[in-house]
Amino acid sequence: MNGAVGSYIRAASLGVATAQSHLAQVFEDDFQVPAGWSGMLDNLPGGRVENLLNRKGAWWTRQCFQALYVACWIHHPVEKGSYMIQLSPTHHQNVKDAYTQLLRSGALQSRISSHLSKTGASAHEGWSFLKGYGELLIQIEGEATNAPALFLKCEGHALESGVSLSTVKHLASWVKKSMTGSGQTASQALNQWATYSSVIEGRAAENFSKSYEKLLKQLGLSSRRTTVEEMMEALVRKAGFNRGLPDQLKRNTTALGRAMLGSQGYIAVFKSLTAELKKKGVDFDEKAEKELTGLAERMVATATSHEEQHYNEIRVTPAEVDLSLATFRSFVP
């Protein structure tokens, strides 16, 4: 992670047969060689995310959004996952203007979405990055809560108008995800890589698992946009702490995550109150404990605190991604 994936690209370019074979299984043709990566990142002015976000929307192209996804993937590679890039007020306006004008020109296509606000755009035209993943979904989230973020997610098949093969495959994956909490495997090679390497994470997305969904339902929370803070507020009150979360833990994911962990943390308290919570209709079992521990660890692991966390999506700042890009370029100039 943090740009270290560049070492794989470098090794392949130096003729290491194992690396070449591996990249051929995971990436589309352009990204099996350094030039493909460099060409994509050239869509970021000066090769930096911060520079692009500071650029007025009129100067953006579809490839700019695609380059942002690749940059996030370099920062934190995933098999299946969602990225949320934190946006300042200026960045938010530029991204929104770019999003709107590219939809108007047809460079992006409006599409329904099963994620968060349910309103998104497709940047699948010319998108050829990870084998098995033909769709790049773009959404602007967090506007209603004054915590704007650019949501980017790579999916197996584009959701097109009408009944096409790609639409049927997309819907089939959605049905599996709605029933099991996990979509279909789009790339067996990428899936296997995630199982044995610390360089890539298997799943890091905003859509809830079935066990977490069960916990939210028991707490009376049904929105797909429920945040960890909202879940914790409800659970704290169910546990008998009527004042809810302290103000210093609100809109601060790092502080909240830390407060959840440890022998004196909220998770330990909930575990000690299992019987009481059960009487109030909440099963705080091992699955619930594992879910909350994973969420807390993710929030604590981020270099910068964020105002919101929905589930296991990867929250990043432009500066963090740019730092990873610098590391990547030490391998892939």
Phi, psi and omega in degrees: 000178178057035176096354183294341179300341177300334179295328177293317180296318180297314181300318179296321182291339179271002175096012178290112189299320181298316179295319179298316180296318181295313180296325179296331179280329188264317189252152172292167191309312185301328186266014174268355180227153182304323184301325180294318177294313181298320179298318178294315182290344175295345176285352173264118182305124183068010179072020184234138178298317181303319180297318179295314182295337177277353183272138179302148184301331182297339183266356183280154172234170175303323181296336177296316178294321178297320179294326178296320178296314180300320179297317178295321180294321176299320180294316184213084183297139178224156168281306177230127181186169179234139176249143173235112178268120180297133183242130171286168178305319179293315178299318181300315181295318180295316180296317181295319178296317180296314180303313183293314183289329178285329172294317182296323182279345182092359178293328171246151179244129177295142179207151174288161183215150175266006186252133171046250185288349179071007180240120184214183177225151180256134174242041186282340181294124181076008182273114184211081187242283179265133178298136180092351182240101186257004185234137170239114182265134180237132174217151173254118186241167174078008181292321183293335182253012180057036175226062187297142179211148175267119182265127179229130179215133178265127182236164188295318186221141178292143175264103186257164176289147182081184181257102179241167179299318181296322179294318178299316180294320178298314181293326178296319178294321180296319179299315179298319181294320181293333181271328187243344183090358180219132181284180180288154178284119182270334181220109181296323181295318179292321178299316180292322179301318181293335182282337184239356184241139176281354181285335185227139179262144183290305184219128179210080188231167182274344181280133191290149170285167180293324180290322179289322177300321178297315179298316180299319180298319179294335178269000179079023181248124186238347184288141176291347179261013176302131180266164177299323178299316179296319177298314182294321177302314180293320182289321177299317179291323177298328181282356175105003179264088190294342179281349179073202182285142174297150183302326183291348178262354183272140181055036179212090188296326180294313180297319180294316179300316179297321180292337180280334187264169175091168184293339179250009184280173183301320182298318177297321178295315179300320180298321180288341181252025183306315183295317180295318179295323179300319179297334181263013174087015180243119178269094177269080183263190181297325179295317180295319178299317180295319179300310183292324178295317179297318179295316181296317180295323178294317182294322179290329184287340181291140183292333182234140177289149178238163182279336183220155168214123180276309179207248184253020177296155181268113179266129182224160170251156177304320182296321179295317180293320179297325177295319177293324177296325178296320177295315179303319182287346173290340176259321184236089183300000000 
